Amino acid sequence: MAMQLLLLSALTMCAFAANSILTRMAVDGGHIDPAGFALVRVGAGAVVLAVMVALRGGRLPLLRRNRIGGALSLAVYMIGFSLAYMTLDAGLGALILFGVVQITMFTHAALTGTAPTARQVIGAAAAFAGLVLVLWPDGQSSTDVAGAGLMVLAGIGWAAYTIVGRTSGDPLAATSANFLLCLPFMLILPAFSGGYFSVSGLLLGALCGGITSGLGYALWYAVLARIDGGTAAVAQLSVPIIAIFAGALILGEPLSFTLLIATVLVLGGIAWAISARSAPTDHR
């Protein structure tokens, strides 16, 4: 059972990294505009998931508790993610995304009754320093501020989606409902970019939406129900590493020394923080 959970977690993390590669490939490759890609991605995910729910004879829980929260946080993530990859490399985008995700989840835990220890504070500070390093202009190559800001927004959205997902009773049905309810929010995207697409762009969007996003998120919701928050955070630390090296191998993106140092700071700091024991909060 433990080995099965490990394999499912690894498969999910590869799917998350593939989202960065496919989005970067489609948007930066000029095959489709960010708005079109995001709409195709969400639409394909909604169709694939709805069909799977229908085939098993289930119903879509559109009016369940936390459903709007899940759909809205998914929309924030999708919008920020797609627009950010107009300027960010796949690996850098994944590093910013999951760095922000973990810092946000750490902050949420601290604010909801888990008092942080000194080790957790130091780890979070190191992770934050890594994000500052990778976002700070170095005089030669600087990260696009707008793209980074959009990815930060996407990270906050994904953190909220993960937090909401921990209370989901039926992962497949919940993810399907989230995708369907997310679609109306996505209609804001065409206002940010002109519409153009190719067959390749549509196929990449459908693959990203139906497989690595739709099925990947449903699998993540299923995994979340069987692991604790710390383990979930550790698992997601592998995504930027996978995306960074996959981006270098598949897309020819550079592996700069600054990026590597920032990666060590972000992932090492978060790993240090979440491996610490939390101090119990006194509720007397």
N, C-alpha and C positions, 0 to 999 in steps of 0.2 A: 504493500500500500504506500509506504514511504517512497519507494522508487518510482511508482506511478505518479505520485504527486510531484516529485522532482522533475520527471520528464514533461509533465503537463506545464509546470512553471517555466521550464527551459523553452518549450515550444511557444508559450505565450510571449516571453521576452524577445524571441526571434521575430515574432509577428509584429511586436511594437517597433523594433528596429527597422523592419521591412517597411513600415509606414513612412518612416523618414526617408528611406532610399527611394521608394516609389513616388512620393510626393515631390521630392527634389528632382527626380528624373523627369517627371511629367511637367512640372511648372517651370523649373529653370531650363529644361530642355526645349521649351517653347511649343510643346505639344498641346497644351490647353492652358487657359487662364486660371488663376487661383479660385475665382468664384465658381467657374464651371467644374473644376476638379472637386471642390468641396461638395457641391450639390450632387455630382455623380457618385461621389464616395458615400455620402449619407443615404442617397436614394438606393444605391446597390445594396448597402448594408441592410436597409429596411426591408427590401424585397426578399433577400436571401433568408434573413431571420424570420420574417413573417411566414414564408413558405415552410420553413422547418417547424415552426410552432404549429402551423395548420396540419402538416403531415402527421404529427404526433397526437393530433386531436385536442390541442390545448387552446386556451384563449389568451388574448392580449390584455394584460392588466393596466389599461390606460389611466384608470382613475385611482390607482393605489396610492398609499402614503409615500411621499418623497419622489413621486414620479416626475412632477414638474421640476423639482430640484435636479434630478438626474438628467432630464432632457436639456434644461437650460445650461447646466455645467458642461454637458457634452457639446452643445452649440458653441459656447465660449471657447472651448478647446479646439474644435474643428475650425472655427473662423480664424483664431490666432495662429494656429498651426499652418494652415494653407497659405495665408498671406505672408507669414514670416519666411517661408521657404522660397520666396521670390529673391531673397538676398543672402540667406544664410546657407552654409554648407550643411550637409546631412548630419555629420558628426557633431559639429558645433551646436546646431539646433537641438539635437538630442541631449547634449550636455546641459545646455541652459534649461531645457524643458524639465528634465528629471532632477536637476539641482533645485529648481524652484519647487517642484512637486514635493520633494522630501523636506525642504525647509518649511513649506506650508503645512505639511502633515505634522511635522515636529511642533510647530507653533500651535496648531489646533489641539494636539495632545496636551501641551502645556496649559492652554487656556481652558481645557475641559476637565481639569482636576489632577493631571499628572505633573507634579512639580519637577522641573528639570534639575539634574545634578550638575556639578561643575564639569564633569567629563562631557555631558551632553552639550553644555554651553560652548565649551572649547571646540567640540566637533562641528557644531553648527557655525561657529565663527570661522573655522577653517574652510568649510564649504562655501560660505558667503565670500570669503577672500578669494577663493578660486573663481567664482562667478565674476567678481570685480576685476580680477586679472584678465580674464578672457574678454571682458567687455571694454576694458580700458584701451584707448587708442595708443599705439606704440610708435607712431611716427612713420611706420612703413605700411602696415596693413591694419586697418581698424574695422571692428565689427559694426555693421550697419545698426544705428541706434533704433530706428523704427522697427527693423526686423527683430532685433533683440527684445524690444518692448512688447511686440506682438507675441513672441515666444514665451515671455514671462507671463503674459495674460493667459496663454494656452496652458502653461504649467499650473497656474492657480485653478483653472477650469478642470484640468485632469485630476488634481488633488481632491477637489470637491466631488468629482465623479467617483473617485475611488472610495472616499469616505462614505458617500451615500450608498455605494455598492455593497458595503459590508453588511447592510441590513436587508439585502435582497434575498427573498426566499426561493425564487425560480430564476436562475441566471439567464437562461435563453429567452424566456418570455419578457423578463425585465429589460434586457438589452434591446430586444425587438421593439418594445413599447417606447423606450428612450429614443431610438433612431426615428421612429415614426413621428413622435412629438417634437423631435429636434428639427425636422424639415421646415416648418414655418419660420423658425428663427433664422434659418440659413438664407432666406430670401433677401436679407439685408446685404449679402455679399456682392451681388451684381453691381451695386453702387460704387464699389471700390476698384473694379477692374473691367476693362472692355471684354466682350465675349468673343472668344475664338477657340476652336478645338479641332483636333484631328482624330482619326480612328485610333491612333496609338494613344492619344491622350484619354480618350473615352475608355479604352481597354485597361489602361493603367489605373484610372479612377475606379472602374468597376472591380478590378482585382484588389485594390487597396480597400475599397468599401465592403465588398462581399466576403472576402477571405481574411485578410490581415487585420481589418478593423472589426467588422460584424462578428465573425466567428471568434476572432482573437479576444474581443471584449467579453463575449459570452463565456469563453473559457476562463478569462481572468476573474469574472464574477464568481464562477464556480470554484476556482482556486481560493479566492478571498474568503469563502465560507469555511475553509478547512485550515487556514493558517492565521497566525496572529499578525498584528500590525507591524511589528519589528521585522518579521520574516518577509512580509510583503515589501517593506522598504528595501531590505537587503536585495531581494530578487530584482527589483527595478534598477538597482545600481549597475547591473550588467548591460542594460540597454544602450547607454551612451558608448560603452566600449565596443559593443557589436556594431553600432552605427558608424563610429569613427573609422574602424578598420574596414568595414564593408564599403563605406564611402570612398576610402582611399583605393580599394581594390577594384570596385565596380565603376565609380564615377571619376576616379583620378583626382580626388580632392587631396590637398596637401596636408601633411602631418607636421605642423609647426612645433617648435620646442615649447612655445608659450601655451599652445593647446594641450600638449602632453602634461606640462606642469599643472595647469589648471585642472585637468582631469584627475590627477593624483590628489590635489587639494580637495576638490568637490567630493569625489567618491570616497577618499580616505577619511575626510572629515565626517561625512554622513555615516559611514560604517563604524567609526569610532563612537559617534554619538548614540546610534541606535543599539549598539551592543552593551551600553551601560545600563545599569539598573536604575529605575526611576525612584526618586524619593517619594514616599507616600504623602499625600496631602492630608493635613489635619482638618477634619470636618467638624470638630467639636464646637 
